[in-house]
Amino acid sequence: MKSIRGASGGYVLEKKPSEISVGDILRALEGSLEPVKCAAFDTTTGEGCMASDGCVTKYVWQKINDSINDTVNQIMLDELIRESKSINPDGECENPKCSQ
């Protein structure tokens, strides 16, 4: 994103929608997409988890995390735009809750 100052300013994309993944957007807005914070995978501190040697759930969470990241990295912004236009060709929100 690039911001433009002034009365007619706002935000514009710095890349083409086909080059921006849903993962890029989610990580920019939310940070990490990990569903669970597991110290066994914490590479920032180097400390890890004391129970990681005998913990089997870390593999489950790692697979879930990998699946989430793979999925959102494969969906590009231009796909969402096309899907939105096909669902709603007039660009109007038909659901009253949509505009709240």
N, C-alpha and C positions, 0 to 999 in steps of 0.2 A: 504494500500500500504506500501511496505517496499522498501527502497532504498538500493542498493548495490554499494559500491564505487569501483573504479578501471576501468581498461581498458575494462574488460568484464562485467562491472556493468550495472546497470539499475534499473528498478522497477519490483517488483513481487507482486502478490496478497497475502495478509496474510490470507485470507479466501477462501473457495471454491466458485466458481462462483455461485453455487446454494444458497449460503448464503448471497450474495450481491444483494441488490435490486437496481433498477434504481433510486429509491428515495435516497438511500445512496449516489450513485454517484453524482446525481444532487445537493444534499445539500452540499456535499464535495466541488464541483466545484463552485456552484453558491450561496450558503447560503440558505436563506429562499426561499421557492417556492411560497409564497403568491403573487397572481397577483396584489393585491392592499394593500398598507400599511394602515391599519385602526387602529386608536388609541383606538377604543373600545376594541380591542383584544390585546392591548399591556400590557403584564403582567410584563414587566421588570421595568417600571417606577411606576406602580400602579396608575398613573394619569388618564388613560382612556381618553375618549372623552367627552367633555361637552354636545354634542348633542346625545350621545349614547342612552339615555332613550327614545327618540322619533324617533330614526333612524331605518327605516325598511330595508334599503339597507345593513346594516351590516349582516343581516341574509342571504341575497343573496350571499354576498362575502364569508361568512363563509362556506356555502354549497359548493360553487365553490372551495374554498381552501381545504375543506375536500375531495371532489371528486378527485382533483388533487393528493393529498397525498395518498389517498387510491389506486388510479390507479398505480402510480409509485412505491408504496411500494409492490404491488402484482406482478410486473414484475421483474423477477430475471435475473441477468447477463447471466446465462447459457441458458435461453430462447432466449436472443438476439443472443448469439453465434450460437445456433442451427438454428435460423431463417436466420442468415447471411449465414451459410453454405448451407442451402437449396436454398436460392436465388442465391448464388454465389459459387457453389461447387468447382470451381478451385481457389477460393481466389483472383480472379482478379477483378479489378474494370473496368466494361465495359463502364461506363460513363466517358468521358474524363474530365468532370468537377470535378469528384471525386478526382482526384490526384492533383488538384490545391490548 
